[in-house]
Amino acid sequence: MASLLYRLGRGAFRHRRAVLAAWLLVLTAVVTCVITFGGTTDDEFTVPGSPAQTAMDTLKKELPSAAGTSAQVVFVAPKGHKITEPQYAKAVSATMAKADKAPQVVGVTDPVQSKVISPDRTAALGQVRYQVSRAGLHDDSLTSLEKTTQPAKDAGLTVEVGGSAYGSSKSTGHTKELMGVAVALVVLTITFGSLFAAGMPLLTAITSVAVTLLGLSALTGVLTISSTAPSLASMLGLAVGIDYALFILSRHRSQLATGMDTEESAARATATAGSAVVFAGLTVIIALCGLAVVRIPFLTVMGLGGAGAVLIAVGVSTTLLPALMGFAGERLRPRPGSRAARREQAAHGTGHGGRRTMGERWGRVAIRRPLLTLLAVLIGLLAVAVPARDLQLALPDNGSAPTSSSQRQAYDTISEKFGPGFNGPLLVHADTSRATDPQAAAATLVKDLKAADGVAAVGKPQVIDHGDAAVIQVVPKTGPSDQKTKDLVQHIRDEAPTWQQQTQAEVSVTGTTAVNIDVSDRLASSLIPFALVVVGLSLVLLLLVFRSVVVPLKASLGFLLSVAATFGAVVAVFQWGWLASALGVAETGPVVSILPILVMAVLFGLAMDYEVFMVSRMREAHVHGAAPREAVLAGSRHASRVVTAAALIMFAVFASFFPGGSTMLKPIAFALAVGVFIDAFLVRMTLVPAVLALVGRAGWWLPKWLDRLLPDLDIEGERLAADRQKDRTDGHGPGLPVAVGGALQEDPH
């Protein structure tokens, strides 16, 4: 791998104008595709093959108006008045008649005629039905519906519009992402000691994000892509794009500080740090693509979108970045006597009496009493992980929307006046084609449903045109994401065989609430198998890279610790409400269902990222004869500064998506920011050195039979250094760099 990347880096350096032109051509091509094929995002959640989705598909064919999305209009009378007073009842009916003529509306339910009035007679609840799903609504359909409420408002009524047609709130824009970029620029400037060098990772990251987002926009015309997918891809692409460029550029400047030629240094940096970047990117890509095994289309697209962002970031870092190094030339070399030059000398143990770097001092603290460090980190992380036991999963609804939004105010008013179940009614589909008396079968079903535990109300059966099926609306006593609502759905499914024996009617439960419950259940049941696949993959990959038994086991256990602590922090904030108001969390409750599996996939790649950059430097020193503790310190000396900068940048980028994020994106951004911080600083930079110092030489042990079976990936570029040295001794080239003590230095001979 190193040899291939060496040639790629050198070729990009030499042919920099062609490489730059190629990427500009790619940008032009995706812009053209967006203009030609671009569509809109689709936030519809489906689980093909699930009971609720199968029933919903049947309903779409038989009664499209019932299967489509719907909106709710809640009317509240002024204080001291009743909604049934003639002037208010007239205003409600006038509003619903006007709503019936709004774009895409196929029918309305007038609460005055149907008597959907609150028990205290102060509120009325109307329903607006659409024949299309939420994704099929035009941009102005809901706005037009809201305008129809003016007659009721003019009469003095308080009117709010909500319902499943609104879905969860979307991101409020990406201006706050600039805060993450600004923090990244500050961190990079401090890391490199040069504003010019700091701008290069930002330039390459922005390029990769632009290509990714434009590509996803072009695909919306042919694929179902949720609004969260581009946000996730942007978040990932920006974070890893900056980090990957940081790793390669940092190695390049480190080599330039030792006097290496610019072209050779660019090729070497691409070969060595670039190998680790390719490996780290591959782990993220595999993990994100692995989301497809859950068999939920919107999650698969999110995973593939994120994987595409990472793949493009790797491509930009290994081609466009070396080309930019070529354009920069000598300007990237730290000036003699500058802070950057002194820091590199300190890292290599030369100059200023071998002054220790911050990373080495951190490493010395971690390994001074390794067992004590190990126990302290373990106890701390396990304590943070305790809340994770209470993790509850559900898809976001209007109850988690911003408190100022119309749909949230409608949700709260409906819960208060009618009961929380009216925010998420269920649809029971009864196939009566085999029943001897379809009307009697439907009547029996209604009677049993009314008697069921957790049911607040049951509507009249709506017979489908062909007469062989009926749809019954069932209103639970509890909200859409409540556990008791899930229990009610399961109860109806459990009773279906009994009803079939009694009435010959085949009964199934569906509706937005039931579909969302099935999505959450599928995600929850997939979590442990996915975790086993991810951990197993990490064991195999790290075994190949480090040729050690202890390192993969330690890395995988460290990853599980990071994930557990991250989930604990998420539960504490988003379910228990700790610091919720300070962090702007509008509503506490179950965590968005896709969070655990998505965060595991992303954190896995990032954890392996930091593991590779920390431990590969330690292994380099070990391979060249350093004692176990000295090898650990060598890795801390060379890699800690870069890993620290990378983690701070990742943290800033993820955190910047938190303030303006949607109800779905906000907890994901929080989890990734916290997870990166825990994994980088507590696990990789503290726990890893302590464990390797504790086990000594056993940390690099590998059975001989296994050593012979495993291919040598040469992540550190050892064979490359040997080949280049052989070329020099054979008379094929002047003094070329060789690996010495974990650093690439110019051969003095």
PyMOL commands that set and color helices and strands:
alter all, ss='L'
color gray80, all
select helices_A, chain A and resi 2-14+16-37+51-62+64-67+86-99+111-114+134-136+141-147+150-154+177-192+195-219+228-257+262-294+297-332+339-347+358-368+370-390+398-400+406-417+420-423+438-451+483-503+512-546+550-574+595-623+628-656+665-700+704-709+718-729
alter helices_A, ss='H'
color red, helices_A
select strands_A, chain A and resi 70-76+105-109+123-130+158-162+393-394+426-431+455-458+462-463+469-476+506-510+591-592+738-740+743-745
alter strands_A, ss='S'
color yellow, strands_A
deselect
rebuild
show_as cartoon
